[in-house]
């Protein structure tokens, strides 16, 4: 099935605007209800803190803050999507996880230079599914090398 990819689709809302994002299911470890993370001093602004996930300490990142879209409002729909970012386990806060779907590779366009403040470096492309557009994120590039080092230090 190399001609399609399986994605976990989630939304980030900014006012009345709802954007749909997709992450390859191979990078997603699990999806958990949002819990209040323990705050840590001297971490990047978008790092909300850490949680204990079955004995493993993982940093929690507010994806909206990372993309300069404001701050996530925690609701009953808010989830932490636990992903692997270059060998590090990280939780990302999203407004809602909507579905898991298969997207034909032929439906993926290269990313434009900038989409709503998100630079192309974070993007794998834009998936077209009927009249929907899915912004495909490259989780390995969502953090800079410096930020990855900071998160590794947070866990220790």
N, C-alpha and C positions, 0 to 999 in steps of 0.2 A: 504494500500500500504506500509506496514511495511517492505516489502522485497526489497524496493528500496529507494534511497534518491535523492532529487532534489538539484542540485548544480548550483551555479553561477561560471562559469569558466572564469579565466583571465590569462594573460600571464605576465611574467617578463622576460626581455631580458638582457643577459649579453654577449656583443659582438655578435657573430653569434649564440650563444646558446639561444634557446627559451624554457622556462619551463612553463608548464601549471599547474595551481593551481585551486583547487575547494574549495568553502566555502558553507556550507549548506544554502539554500535559506532562511531558517527560521532566520538566523542571519543577513541577508542583509536587510537594510531598504530601500535603494535606490542607484542608480548609477548616478553620476552627472559628467558633463564635468569638467575638472580640472580648478580651478581658483587659482590665486596667493594668498596663505595664508599670513596673517599678522604675521611677525616674532616676537618671544618673546625671551627675554633674559633668560639665565639660565634654558634651557630645554634640555632634552637629545638630542644628535646629530641627531637622526632619526626623531625627531618632527620638521616638517617644519614650523609649526605655527598654527594659528587658522583661521576659517572662520565663517561667520554668515550665517547659513542655515535657512532661514525663521524665523529669530528671535532667533534661538538657536545657541549658540557658541559651535563649536566642534573642537577638535584638529585634525590636519592632520599629518599622519605618512607616511614617505617614507619607504615602505616595503623593497625596495632594500637595503637601508641603514641598516634597522633592521636585514636583513639577510646577511650583509656584502658582498653585490653584487655590490657595487658602489652606484652611485647617479642616480635617475630617470631623464631622459631627457624628458622634457615636449614637447609633439607633439599633433597633432589634435586628435590622438587616445587615449591619456592619460586620465584616468578617476580616480575619487575618488569613491571608493566603501564605502558607509556609512554602518558601521556594529555596532552591539551591542557587547561590550566586558564586560561581567559581570556587566551589568546595565549601563555602560558608552557608549555613542554614540561617535564613532571615525571614521574618514575618513582615508582610506588607499589608497595611490597612487599606481596605477598599470599601466603597459604599454598599456594594451588593455583588454577590456572585450569582450570575444569571443562568449559566448553562455550561455544558461541555458539548462541543460540536466538532464535526469534521469539516475541514475547508480544503477544497481542491487547490493545489499549488498554483494552478493556472489562474486562480482568482486573486492572486497576491500581486500587487503593484509595488514598485520601489517607493520608499517613503519620500514625501516632499521635504524640502529643507527644514521647515518648521511647521508644527501643528500645534496651535494654541499654546505656545510657550515651551513645548517639548521639542528639544532639538533632535535632528535626525539621527544623531549618534545613539540614542536610546532605542531607535526603531528598527525593526526587521522589515517592515513594510506595512501596507494597508490592504486588508482583506475585504473583498467585495462579496457580499452574500445577499442576493436579491437587492433590496433598496437599503440595506444596512452596510455601514462601513465599520470595520473592526481595526483598531490601531494595534498592530502586533509589536509587543515590546521585546527587546533583547535584554533579558534580566542580567546577563553578565556585564552589560555596559551601563546599567542603571546607576551604578556607583563608580566614582573615580578610584584610581589606585590608592590615593591618600585616604579616601573614605573607607575603603575596604580594610586598610590597615588599622584605621581608628576603630572599626567595628570588631576586628579580631582582638584588639586590646580591650574593648568593652567586655568581651566574653571572658577574659582572663582576669 
